[in-house]
Amino acid sequence: MNTISTTVRIGSHGETLVGTLTTPGHAAPFPAALVLPGSGPVDRDSDVRQLRLGITRELSDALVAAGFATLRYDKRGVGESSGSFLATGLTDVAADARAALAVLRQRPEVDASCVVLVGHSEGALVAAMVAAEDRDLAGVALLSASARPGEELLRWQAAQIGPTLPAPVRLLLRAFRTDLVRQVSKNHARLRATTTDVARMGGRRINARWHREFLAYDPRPDLARITAPVLALTGAKDLQVPAADVDVIAATVPGPVRAVVVDDVSHVLRSQPGAPSLASYRSDVRKPVDERVLGAVTTWATDLVRA
């Protein structure tokens, strides 16, 4: 299929974010999707040097094939975008998404009356923040989205991940009487005690303000304010977000919600045979995003356009 890709610059609070607007090769205007990635210093494709996830790129490709224009962009301090990733808070990430949404709506290729948000992981939280204040969205897709406070979510993650660690690691933890959930809680206390945007913990510099804001953020009040139709989708083998949270989202969002749990799919939206494990991510990402995920997103989005 013929497509057209255009470099787009987005001004946001003194920074310039650089992204790609991709449109189908036929006549405009098009319904459009702003595609938001997960956490970490990822670029417009959801890639970091150590792990090429490609999630936002593959979502974009599928949506463009379904007739949508898409916009995705490099985070602050990543790729071609200005700013500092480490100094960026979660509220800054949401502000950047609002700025990108405004730019997308202004593009002549786009039908501004039919714009959806598609967010994965952190991007899903950001999509909920934006959608809570925006009554003009045609829809919001929340992929691998949490419906609980960040601090609670990270404790849940520790409890899930512990049993999946290699046996020698589990033996060491038992030998040193290390409780992962308790250790995570101690780390949270240290993070809450920081006051700067960037802090040093465990011998490395971290985005401390982002972590403080994430720990405190409860998405449920924002979910309760979303009036647009919602797709809530999580993989059944997600170790970073409870699959059961799709039901919480469905019960909290006042508008229509399509809740989907995809069998044998992990947090990185790939199929994962066998027992769920973070260790397999590096091999999992050699496969494409699961076609059931892409199909669910594009079917939901095209249903909105046809409604």
KAPEFEN-V919715 format. One record per residue. N is the residue number from 0. SS is DSSP state (H for helix, E for strand, L for the rest). Layout:
N:SS, N:SS
This chain:
0:L, 1:L, 2:E, 3:E, 4:E, 5:E, 6:E, 7:E, 8:E, 9:E, 10:E, 11:E, 12:L, 13:L, 14:E, 15:E, 16:E, 17:E, 18:E, 19:E, 20:E, 21:E, 22:E, 23:E, 24:L, 25:L, 26:L, 27:L, 28:L, 29:E, 30:E, 31:E, 32:E, 33:E, 34:E, 35:E, 36:L, 37:L, 38:L, 39:L, 40:L, 41:L, 42:L, 43:L, 44:L, 45:L, 46:E, 47:E, 48:L, 49:L, 50:E, 51:E, 52:L, 53:L, 54:H, 55:H, 56:H, 57:H, 58:H, 59:H, 60:H, 61:H, 62:H, 63:H, 64:H, 65:L, 66:L, 67:L, 68:E, 69:E, 70:E, 71:E, 72:E, 73:L, 74:L, 75:L, 76:L, 77:L, 78:L, 79:L, 80:L, 81:L, 82:L, 83:L, 84:L, 85:L, 86:L, 87:L, 88:L, 89:H, 90:H, 91:H, 92:H, 93:H, 94:H, 95:H, 96:H, 97:H, 98:H, 99:H, 100:H, 101:H, 102:H, 103:H, 104:H, 105:H, 106:L, 107:L, 108:L, 109:E, 110:E, 111:E, 112:E, 113:E, 114:E, 115:E, 116:E, 117:E, 118:E, 119:E, 120:L, 121:H, 122:H, 123:H, 124:H, 125:H, 126:H, 127:H, 128:H, 129:H, 130:H, 131:L, 132:L, 133:L, 134:L, 135:L, 136:L, 137:L, 138:E, 139:E, 140:E, 141:E, 142:E, 143:L, 144:L, 145:L, 146:L, 147:L, 148:L, 149:H, 150:H, 151:H, 152:H, 153:H, 154:H, 155:H, 156:H, 157:H, 158:H, 159:H, 160:H, 161:H, 162:L, 163:L, 164:L, 165:L, 166:H, 167:H, 168:H, 169:H, 170:H, 171:H, 172:H, 173:H, 174:H, 175:L, 176:L, 177:L, 178:L, 179:H, 180:H, 181:H, 182:H, 183:H, 184:H, 185:H, 186:H, 187:H, 188:H, 189:H, 190:H, 191:H, 192:L, 193:L, 194:L, 195:L, 196:L, 197:L, 198:E, 199:E, 200:E, 201:L, 202:L, 203:E, 204:E, 205:E, 206:L, 207:H, 208:H, 209:H, 210:H, 211:H, 212:H, 213:H, 214:H, 215:H, 216:L, 217:L, 218:L, 219:H, 220:H, 221:H, 222:H, 223:L, 224:L, 225:L, 226:L, 227:L, 228:E, 229:E, 230:E, 231:E, 232:E, 233:E, 234:E, 235:L, 236:L, 237:L, 238:L, 239:L, 240:L, 241:L, 242:L, 243:L, 244:H, 245:H, 246:H, 247:H, 248:H, 249:H, 250:H, 251:H, 252:L, 253:L, 254:L, 255:L, 256:E, 257:E, 258:E, 259:E, 260:E, 261:E, 262:L, 263:L, 264:E, 265:L, 266:L, 267:L, 268:L, 269:L, 270:E, 271:L, 272:L, 273:L, 274:L, 275:L, 276:L, 277:H, 278:H, 279:H, 280:H, 281:H, 282:H, 283:H, 284:L, 285:L, 286:L, 287:L, 288:L, 289:L, 290:H, 291:H, 292:H, 293:H, 294:H, 295:H, 296:H, 297:H, 298:H, 299:H, 300:H, 301:H, 302:H, 303:H, 304:H, 305:H, 306:L
